[in-house]
Amino acid sequence: MDGWLIKISGWQEPATPVRFFAAAETDPKRALIAVQKLTNAAPQLRVETLGPLSSETIRKLGLEAGNALDLTT
């Protein structure tokens, strides 16, 4: 299973810390939903996909389909 790298940041406030997540979803929209469920960030914060992650990366992170992991901690 491939996945997506997701970024959460503030809409206009630069003081909001940027966070990165890996989401084990092949569809970028479903990846955003997985991270939203985990963080409850939107609509207060900007949630966006940055790019795809390989199945090898998803496997190394120990993610299963539908899961997301905060990479900033």
Secondary structure, 3 states (H helix, E strand, C coil): CCEEEEEEEECCCCCCCCEEEEECCCCHHHHHHHHHHHHCCCCCEEEEEEEEECHHHHHHCCCCCCCEEECCC
